[in-house]
Amino acid sequence: MYAVIATGGKQRRVEAGQRLQVELLEAPQGAEVTFTPVLLVDDGMVLSTPAELASVSVRGRVVGETKGPKIDGFTYKNATNNRRRWGHRQRYSTVEITAIAKD
């Protein structure tokens, strides 16, 4: 059984026991989180309508927090002495999917 969940503006395919990195969640380490399923496949049976997915829950546990790679940027405009360096490093929550339940 697997599900497709929506989190952080993205959709991810998950299975029970899988660990994945999602955009930072405002939850402490060890907290239970629930995700909204977009699609559920169970032994060839596909549930995809909102009425069918109303009884499905995808639960996970926050394992930790990590950072992505550093992104360096530089903007420049010719002949105006306009230069700017900037950087960004995205923070992620590591989540372990504990259960995909169909009630």
Secondary structure, DSSP 8 states (H G I E B T S, - for coil): -EEEEEETTEEEEEETT-EEEEE--S--TT-EEEEEEEEEEETTEEE-SHHHHTTEEEEEEEEEEEEEEEEEEEEEETTTTEEEEEEEEEEEEEEEEEEEEE-
